[in-house]
Amino acid sequence: MKRKIIKQGLGGNTIFLPIGWVRRNNLKAGDEIDIQEKENDLLIIGDKKQKIKTKEIIIGDTDNNAQIRTIIASLYKAGYQEIVLHFEKLPPMKTLNALISTFTGLEIVSQNKNTIRIKSFLQANKEEVEPLIIKIFQMIKTVFEIINNQSDNNKDNNFEAIQSIRQNIHRIRDHCLRIIHTTEYKGEQSYNYYDLVTQLEKIMSELYYVTDFIITKKEKKNNIMIELSIL
């Protein structure tokens, strides 16, 4: 990124530090930072220890795995590094581990009685956003091809393949949205990218339901694909 040098007083010059970098290093006005000269370059180092972003949530007695995942997903996308969930009745650890495995970089690091502590080991890298979006596009294209080429003999296998792709897109969506949010990707255009990723996942969900409809209602796929092509 580039910054303009601003004249300040007699012989002084200032630049604005990136707000995202300031927040990630838990800095505020009046704090000291370390500036090192390396030949013609300056290296700016934040002296403050990064604050771990933590959230604790109390969850009632529920066996609704989708609801539990939604709660975790909302905190994950918001950039929390540590999530503590207090259950009225702790679900089986096998179930919880399966849910956590649907996120990139999340792990259960501790458990006691009805509480689990989840930690993110994901390093947010804004350079990954564009490749992740492209990957979602490619996966959706693959789903279109599967639907268009399926026959009565391979419907079940194709449906399983589409289910797997849908789960992977969920994982990539959450990963991508976390990076966009925590790094303030593209600044004022951040929301546009956030919305794009969300809409792509919705398209995948609709394709999933289309496939289910074709199989359960024995609908002719050609009719549906013609309508999708028009849209």
N, C-alpha and C positions, 0 to 999 in steps of 0.2 A: 504494500500500500504506500501511497505517497502523501506527504504533508507539506504545506507551504510554511516557509519561515516568515514569522511576523515580527516586524520591528517593534521593540519595546524600550522606551526611554532613550537615554543617550548611550548608544553603542551596544545595547542589549538586544537579544533575539529570543523568541519563544516559538514552540510548536505545540500543537494539541496532541495529547496521547490518545490512542484508540480506546474508546469507552469500554469495549468488550475486554481488552487486555487489563484495564484498570479494575473492572469488576471481578475478573477471574483471579486476580492477584490480591483481592480484598483490600484495595488501596482507597484512600480518601484524601481530600485536600489537607495539606500539612504534613503528610507522610513523606519519609525520605526514600529515595530510590538510588540505586548504584549505577553510575554511568562510567563505562570503561572505554578508553580510546584504543583502537586497533588500527594503526596506520591512519588511513583516511576515513575509517568507519567509527561509529559510536555504537556501543552495545549497552542497552538499557535493561537493568535487572531489578525486578521487584524484590524488596527485602522482606515483605510481609509474608507470613506463612499462609498458604491458601486455606480458606475456611471450607470445611466439608459441608455441603448442602444436604441437610437431613430432614426427613419428614416421618412422623409417626401417625399411624392410622389405626383406629379401632374398628374391627369388622365383626358384625354380629354372627350368630350361628347360621351359617349358610353352606350349602353344598353346590351353589351355582358357580361353577368354575369360570364361566364367561364373565360373570360380574367381578370375580376376584382379579381376572386378567385385565379387565377394563380399568380397575383401580390402579393396579401396578403400572399399566401402560400410560395412564395420565401423568403419573409422577415421573416415570422414565422419560417421557417426551418433554417434560418440564425441566429436565436436567438434574434431578436429584441424584446425588452420588451414593446416598445411603437411605434405605427405606425400611422402617420398622413396622411390622404388621402385628397387631394384637387381636387374636381371635377369641371369641367366646368358647369355641370348640375347635381345636386345631385340626384341619383336614389331614388326611394321610400324607406323609412326606413324599411318597411316590407321586401323588397328584401334584403337590406343590413344586417338586423338582421338574415335573413335566411342563408345568406352566412357565416356570422361570427359564427353561431351556428354549422357549419361543422368543426370547429376547437376546440380542447380541450383547455380550459383555456383562450379563447379570449372573450373580451366584449367591446362593444362600450361605452366609458365612457363620451363622450361629443360630441355635434353637434352644429354647427352654420353656417347658410347659406349653403355654398357648401363644408363644411369641416367636417370630422368626425375624432375623435381621438379614436384609438383602443389600449387597454392595455392587456398585457398577465399576467394572475394570476397563470400561470403554474410554479411549482417548478421542475426544471430539476433533476431527480433522476436516475442515471445510472443503479441502480438496477432494473429499470422497463424495460430496453431494451430487455433482453432475454424473459421475459414473454410476451411482446408485439409481438415479432417475432413469438413466438410459437402460439399466438392467431391468427396471420395472416395465418399461416400454417393450423390451425384447420378450419378457415373460408373457405379457399380455398378447403379443403377436403370436407366440407359441400356442397359447390357449385357443385363439381364433383358428389356427391351423389344425389343431386337434379336433375342434368341433366340426370344422368344414370337411375333414377327411374321415370322420368316424363312420362306422357301419354297425349293423346290428350285432356283429360278431365281436366287436371290440369296445362296446359301450362301457362295460364295467371297468375295464382297464383304463380307459380314457378318463372316466370319472375320478378314479383314484389318482391319476396323474394330475388332473386339474385341482383336486383337493390339496395335493402336495404343493403345487405351484402357488395356490392361494395362501397357504400357511407361510411359505417363503416370502411372499409379497407383504404379508402382515409384518414379518420380522424386519424386512428391508424398510418398509414404511416407517415403523417406529424408530429404527436406527437413524434414518434420514431426517425425520422430524426433530429428533433430539439434537442432531448436529446443527440444523438450521436455527433452532431456538437458542441453543447455548452459545453459538458463535456469532449470532446475529448476521447470518449469511446474507450477503448482498445489501446490507443496510436497510434502506427504506423499501426495497423490493423483496424483503424477507417473506412477507405475507404471501406474495404471489407464488413463491416457490413452495411454501407450506401448503397453500391451497392446491397447487398442481399435484403434489404427491398424494394429498387426501383424495382428490378426484380420481386419480389413477387407480387407487385402491378400491374406490366405489365401482369403477368400471369392471374391475376384476370380480367383485362380488356379484354384479349383475350377470356376468358371463358364467359364474358358478351356478347361479339359479337357472339360467337358460339351459345349461347342460342337464341339471336335475330335472327340469321340465320335459326336455326331450326324452329322457329315459323313462320317467315315471308316467308321462302322458302318451308316450310313444308317438310324439309329434314328429312330423317330417322335418328334418333339419334344414332342408333346402329352403323351405318357406321362411323359417326364422332367419337364416343367414341372409336371404334377400332383403328382409326388413331391416336387419342390422346394417347391411351395406348402404341402404338408403339413408339411415340415420348418420 
